Structure formats: structure tokens, C-alpha cells
Amino acid sequence: MIAALMLALQLVTVTVPSPSPRRSARALTRPRVVVVDAGHGGRDNGMSGPLGASPKLFEKDITLDMARALRAALIRRGISVIMTRSTDTLIALGDRGRIANQSKGDLFISVHVNAANPHWKEPSLARGFETYFLSEAKTEDERRVEAMENQAIRFETSVDATRNDPLSFIIRDMAQNEHLRESARLASLVQNGLAGMHPGTNRGVKQAGFMVLVTAFMPAVLVEVGFGTNRADAAYISSPVHQRELAETLAAAAVTYLEQYERKVGSAP
């Protein structure tokens, strides 16, 4: 049953229009909650870049700035926001989803910064944006990003050994499965929105076994807003002006998804 479900999800093609950047939440039938997750934090700096240039930026700082900008953009649209972290602190990967569940979130958006594989030919040239939903990684690059983001677990204490296998969570937590298809739809909306304004390469919607998404029992995505190892992307994602633009795009995608979901199934979560 599980294998059949995972195969079906791999074959899903989700076609959705790009969200309007100025979309508000006025059409929603009830108040909605979006949980915004700033990747890494505290002792976990995440990636650092750009390669061969300075000043250096740390992923944990960019993601927190982006999360704050996204919170503001969502609030302006009438959406309630829960932050998994609002300061430079370390939150366990599994606890981030649990925070979302306890807050009765409708959506979970985790913000991250990508990094090139140092073994690539000219890794400093890799740039662009991509959006992930939770499923088994199919390509070498998806597995690379999965491993990079999941390695944050090394900073955590009292870690259960089973947490080192993200896909084992899917088997144990069947409640997550019902949200995977909706997560794919949300990821497509986010990616389409970014494609309309991001100067980097559109790297598409992808899937991987991110620990941070496993425990969030709601439509959930992880957004890599750019390559911090690339000079152009690093300058773009560290600019407050562009961070606000990115946040507005992510907020518009979230509202568009919620409106589409309500039209499809009604106002129930």
C-alpha cells in the first residue's frame, strides 16, 4: 500500500497558474494560520557563501530575515502567522513540525538557502531556486539537498537513532500521507510565483525526505530561495528589498493555495 502510494505521488503532475503578487485573503471563509520556519539557527549556521568572495553570509541569518519578511507579508493579507523561531536559536528538526501541529497550522513553509556541491565543475556558477515537498528523493541532486538539510540533526541532543532515516517517519506516520498531494500543489504554486520574479534559474519542483517536513501534518513545503554559494544569488537573497519581494511572492502563493483548496473541498481544514 505504501509503495503504491509513493509511486502514485511520483507520477503526479500538478499544473497550477502563477499566483497574483497582490492577492489578499479576503475570499477565505475563515481565519487561516501559516507556520513559517526559518531554517537552521543557533549553533547551526547552515551553508556559508559565496564561494571565493566576501563578505560571507550564513544561511541561518538569511532564512530568519526571509521568515520575518514573510510573516509581515502574510499578516498584511489577513493571515495569522506562527514562527518556529524568531531569533537566532536552534530548534530541533522534528520539533518544527510539532510546533506547526500544536498551532493548528493550515500550511507549513520552511525557508532555506541552497549550496553547490563542491565537486561540481565550477560550483560557484550554480544558482537558482527550487521548491520541495515531502516524498522519496528520485535524483542525485534531490538526495544531495536532502542530506545537506537533514545534517542539521548533528547539532541536536538526545537524538533517537531512527530519526536518521527520514523515510522511516513516513512509514510510521501514515497521517502525513494525505497531505503529500496537497503539498505538491502548494510547491507548484510557490515555484511558479518565484519563476515570475526571481533572476536565477528555475530549478523546478522537487521531492525529498526532509526531516523538517515529516512531522508537519498539513500541506508543507521547503523553499530553497537561491544558492548562497553563488555571488549573484547571494547578493540577491541578502538584499532587504529583494527579501521583501520574495516574501510577497511566497505569501501570494500561500493565499492562492488556500483559496483554491476552499473552493475544492469547502472551508474545512
C-alpha positions, 0 to 999 in steps of 0.5 A: 500500500505504501509503495503504491502510494509513493509511486502514485505521488511520483507520477503526479503532475500538478499544473497550477497558474502563477499566483497574483503578487497582490492577492489578499485573503479576503475570499477565505471563509475563515481565519487561516494560520501559516507556520513559517520556519526559518531554517537552521539557527543557533549553533547551526549556521547552515551553508556559508557563501559565496564561494571565493568572495566576501563578505560571507553570509550564513544561511541561518541569518538569511532564512530568519530575515526571509521568515520575518519578511514573510510573516509581515507579508502574510499578516498584511493579507489577513493571515495569522502567522506562527514562527518556529523561531524568531531569533537566532536559536536552534530548534530541533528538526522534528520539533518544527513540525510539532510546533506547526501541529500544536498551532493548528497550522493550515500550511507549513513553509520552511525557508532555506538557502541552497549550496553547490556541491563542491565537486561540481565543475565550477560550483560557484556558477550554480544558482537558482531556486527550487521548491520541495515537498515531502516524498522519496528523493528520485535524483542525485541532486534531490538526495544531495539537498536532502542530506545537506538539510537533514545534517542539521540533526548533528547539532541536536541532543538526545537524538533517537537513532531512527530519526536518521532515516527520514523515510522511516517517519513516513512509514510510521506516520501514515497521517502525513500521507494525505497531505503529500498531494496537497503539498505538491500543489502548494510547491507548484504554486510557490515555484511558479510565483518565484519563476515570475520574479526571481533572476536565477534559474528555475530549478523546478519542483522537487521531492525529498525526505526532509526531516523538517517536513515529516512531522508537519501534518498539513500541506508543507513545503521547503523553499530553497530561495537561491544558492548562497554559494553563488555571488549573484544569488547571494547578493540577491537573497541578502538584499532587504528589498529583494527579501521583501519581494520574495516574501510577497511572492511566497505569501501570494502563493500561500493565499492562492493555495488556500483559496483554491483548496476552499473552493475544492473541498469547502472551508474545512481544514 
